[in-house]
Amino acid sequence: MKIEYNTRVLHSNELRILKSLKNKAEKNKGGKIKFYHYLIAGSLGISLTYITSIIPDSFWTFLLGTSAVFAFAFIVFTPYEVYKMKKQHKEFLNLLNSFLHKGTVETCQIESTVIAIALEYEDENDMYIIKLNENEVLYIWDTEYNLNRKFPCLNFEIYEEDFFKITGKQINPLSEKTLPIKIDKKAKWNFMKKYGIYGHLEVEKYNFEKLILKYKNCA
């Protein structure tokens, strides 16, 4: 089961972040690859190819020939990479402008009484388990390794995916940071292998206390 989002007006600090991102994006929209870069690469490739053809076979033949290949590869492959970057840049700006035009954002407000954390065992990320009520828990995975500065806290908002995508902010803390219950990382790993695991921002119908005990029994 997924969480439900509600629309609210953007706060002043969120508007500042979006406007700052827009200013930076507009300054960089021209790109750094210019037409003369292709001319330089082409001239360099032709020159190196010519030199390679007139000198005896040696280490320098290999080195200059390889350099010529890279110069021509720059001409062949860079335009597509530039196209992709410009497309991504345009999508990024459109998304920013959409938020600024609407002046709203989708969030899910969470009010909990207790949170648990299971630290990363290999490369699966830290996992938070949040008690929603007596029979539901929410899973949050720290996929970007950036939640632990002001999180966990008992009251917070979860931003919609698009806002997270352009700002890097997924959680908006509404209360002070709190100490979570710690689940042994090995217990988490064993639990995952035995029972499977819920995904990021998924809700499970399960009693929090019973679930924590189930994890501890896997240590």
N, C-alpha and C positions, 0 to 999 in steps of 0.2 A: 504494500500500500504506500502511495506517495503522499507527501505533505501538500497542504492546500495554501495557496498564496492569495493575498488581498492587496488591493491597490491603495497606495497612500501618496501624499504630496512629497516631493523631494525636499530634504532638509537643506539648510544653507551650506553646510559643510560638504554635502554630496554634490550640490550644484557647483561649488568651487572646484571640486575634483574633476567634474565633467568638463567645465570650462577650461581648466588648466590642460587637460588632456587634449581638448580640441585645439587650443592654441599651439601646442607642441606638434600635433598631427598636421596642422595646416602649414607650419614652417617646414616640415619635412616632405611635403607632398610632391615636390619637384623631383626627388630621387637624386642619387649621387652619380649614376652612370650617365655620361653625356656621349654625344655622337663622336666627338674627337677621341674618346677612349677606344672605340672600335677601329678608327683610323690608325691609331698608334699600335694597337694589337695586330692589325693586318700588315702594316709596314714592318713591324718586328718579326712577324711570322715569315714573311717573304724574304727578308734579309737573312734570317737564320737558316732558312731552307737553302738559300743560294750559297751561303758560306759552307754549310754542311756538304753540299754537292761538289765543292772544289778542293776541300782539304782531304788528306789521306785518312783512312779509317783509324780511329783512335778513341780514347776516352772522350775527347772533345767533340768528336762526331756524334757520339751518343748523347752527350749533355746538350749540345746545341740543337740536335734533332728533337729531343724530348721537349725542350723549351719552345720550339716552333709548334709542336703539336698542342701544347698548352695555350699558346697564343691564338691559334685557330679555333681551339675548343671554346675559348672565351667568346669569340665572335658567334659561334654556332649556338651555344647553350645559354649565354647571358640574356638575350632578348626574352626568352620564355620565362626565366627567373624574374626579370624586371616586370614582365606582364603580370605574373602571379603576385608579386609584391604590391603593384599598383592596384590590382583587384582587391587584395586584402585590405589595403589602405583605404580604398573607397568604401568597402563594407564597414570598416571600423568607423569612418567618419559618418556614414549614414546612420549607424547605430547610435553614435553619440548625439547627433542632431535629433534623432527620434526621441531620446530621453529628454533633451533640453526643450524640444517643442512641446511634448506632452506635459512635462513638469511633474511626472509621477513615476513611481517604481513599484514593482510587485514584491512584496515581502511576506514571509511567514513568521509571525511572532510566537516565540516559545517561552513559556513560564514553567520552570521545573523546580523540583525540590532537592534533587540529587543527580550527580553525573559521575560516570565511571570512565576511565581511560585504559586502553590496552595498547601499550607501546609497540612500535614496529619490531618484528622479529627478524625478518629478512629484508624484503623490499616492498612489503604490502601496505605501508603507511600506518601511522597511529590511527586508532579508532576510538571514537567517543560514543558512549551509550547514554542517552538522555531519557530520564523517566518523564513521560508525558502525563500519565495517570496510573491508576492501579493496574491496568491491563494493557498498556501500550508503551513501547520504547521507540526512540528515534536513533538511527545510526548516522554518525557524521564521520567521514574519513578525511584526514588531513592530506588531501592529494597534492597540495602545493607546498606543503611543509611551512605554512605561514600562519597557522591558527593560534599557536601557543603563546603569542605575545600578550593578548588580552582575554584569551579563552583557555579553559572553560569558565563560563559564568552561568548563573541560573536563569537570568532573563536576557534574551537576545533576539535579534531578527536574523532571518536567513534571506539573503537577496536572491532574486531570480537569476537564472543562468546567464542571460544577456548582460546584466549589470556586472556580474562577476567576471564575465569574459573580457570586458573592456577596462575594468578598474582593478581587477585582482582582489577585490574585497567580496568575501562571501558571507561573513558574519559581522553584524553590527551589535556590539555589546551594549546592553542596557543596564547592567549591574556590575558590581565589582568582581574581579577574578576570584574564583573559589577553588579549594583543593578537592580534586576528584578522588573517588575510590580507585585504587590501582589494581588492575588485573595483570597477573604475571604474563609476560610476553610469550613464554613457552606454552602456558595454558591456552592463550588465544590461538596459537598456531595449532595445537592439538585439537582444540574445539573446531577450528575451521576444517581440518582434515576429516573430523568425525561427523560433524553436523552440517557443514557448509556455512555460509555466512550471508547476511543481508548486505545490499549495496549501499552506496552513498545516498543519504537523505531518504532512505526507505524506513517505513514504520512497520514494526512487528507487533502483533497482538500477543504480548507475553508479560507476565509480572516481573518487574525490575529486580526485586530481591531474589526471586527464584532463578532468574537468568544469571545473575552474578554468581550465585552458588553453583550453578551448572558449569560456568566457566572455571571456577576454582577447583571443581572436582576433576578437571582435565589437566591439572598441573602435574 
